[in-house]
Amino acid sequence: MTTAPLSSASGPLPFAGEPPRPVQVWPDRFAARYRAAGYWRNETFGAWLRERATAHPDRLAVVGGEHRWTYAELDRRASALASGFLAAGLQPGDRVLVHLPNIPDFIAVVMGLFRAGLIPVYALPAHRITEIEHFAQGSGARAYVAAASHAGFDYTGLARELQARQPRVAHIWIAAAAAAPAPTDPFPRLETLYAMDGSALPASISQGADVAFLQISGGSTGLSKLIPRTHDDYIYTLRESARICGLGPDSVFLGVLPIAHNFPMSSPGFLGALYAGGRVVLCPSPDPESAFALIEREGVTVTSLVPPLLLQWLDRAPVSVHDLRSLRAIQVGGAKLSAEIARRVRPTLGATLQQVFGMAEGLVNYTRLDDPDELIIHTQGRPISPDDEILILDDEGRPVEPGQAGHLLTRGPYTIRAYHDNPSANARAFTEDGYYRTGDVVRMTPEGYLEVQGRAGDHINRAGDKISAEEIEDHLLSHPQVFDAAVVSVPDEFLGERSCAFVIPKGGRPRPADLKRWIRARGIADFKVPDQIVFVEAFASTAALKISRKALRAQLRAQLLEQEAQAR
Ligand code: OOB
């Protein structure tokens, strides 16, 4: 086994109780193969940003709000932040929670962290204190960077609570978004760090095999897990994704989905666009008209959407005053896109649809831009790499017959071999020979393309946001009037899937609205609050204890679907 050298190896030794440094390790013979094939080139984020800033300093890199930053400006800001973070006492290898919306600061912060050898931990803007505390604890984060407020939520309040609960998070910086009110909190402003002189810092102190950041998992069982991705493996996906999506210096990528998510980050996302020397335009609002205005103004050529957002675009575009003709490709992923909707993309938006089926753990599949319509409309694409190994297995773990559906397992040059510091999750999620059990049920077409059939696990894919049934059941069970609860997914015309909580009350039935308020007050992302609550007397004639949660959820879901069908 290779050990992934950490940039911090020469730094101070960990003291007792120090959380483990993130590592990601592929067995020697795989690492050697991926290097020999030219996938892993020992490139690092800090170094490639500097290369591009040197090659084309005056080209626009990032546009958002009032800001228009050239590559040179982005590089300068990254260095300034890097030196500010280090001057504050952070050490290379330390983890830093990044909790920012789609604003240019997001990109400067992550590039600054990379340059300093610090490890970003990405949270979504929708996450609240419970999730943030979980990430802080799991990663051992020492710092937190957030926007003052966004979409009506005050992140400085969250920052205060985080510091009270997790004193290890000793550093907090707040980015004051343009429209934010005058600061009333005690935290230093991120903006003050931009004034630092970072010109003496090297472009990178990291090695390709170092962990670059921690991404968060969709959380199929229980709480989200942390995903360590290396410079080598992630930059490989950027390079190939940019090539597959035809990105180059003339490309303009619009970040509409939260760019902390793996899809708009790297498939090819904002990082792929910058890697290719193109331009990134950030849209902080999900409203189609805001996006359309930016598409027209900036000549956007490509963007990534989840299916429900695509639906909104398809509805709005025909009546919008904005000119969308610059759009060449629209990528859709995160959740299953129906063929009927897929068919409407080119006639309505004038761009080529690209389906993207990926996961933060690694494997990403794309339909290719020049594929026949049949594949673009009906499949979720094929893998990035010739070395992505795909297994499709039946319930007993045997390969299915060609064309049959089964459980998707995968390993390859950018699919992780382990979660960060989580032996029990690792035992469940990875086979002994290093395959990741994706939890997805797929079939492969004769052309080698994957069609996603559904999930084997108990999570709800709500418009691309993943919700763990178990996590929400635990929150429900904390309510004094809840005896038992089971959360299931229900097909939904707009969201793809919505969540329904079956609740057995005790000591009087709570009002559904109160129950929802209770869950929200637990400090979790809004998208996790059950869409629907159904009260039941008991779970089944067979005592609930005798059947697994999984079987129970399946049974309740089937009952609900039957009732709904009868009601129609
Ligand atoms: C992306 O990443 P995650 O980690 O939020 O979620 C991964 C899961 C997959 O295992 C699958 O269940 C589902 O999301 N999924 C899709 C899909 N794309 C993702 N299900 C059906 N059709 C699709 N096109 O969601 C993600 C990461 C990188 C690129 C794209 C999506």
Boltz pocket constraint, residues with backbone or C-beta under 6 A from the ligand:
constraints:
  - pocket:
      binder: B
      contacts: [[A, 216], [A, 217], [A, 218], [A, 262], [A, 263], [A, 267], [A, 332], [A, 333], [A, 334], [A, 335], [A, 336], [A, 337], [A, 355], [A, 356], [A, 357], [A, 358], [A, 359], [A, 360], [A, 361], [A, 362], [A, 363], [A, 364], [A, 380], [A, 438], [A, 440], [A, 452], [A, 454], [A, 455], [A, 461], [A, 464], [A, 466]]
      max_distance: 6.0
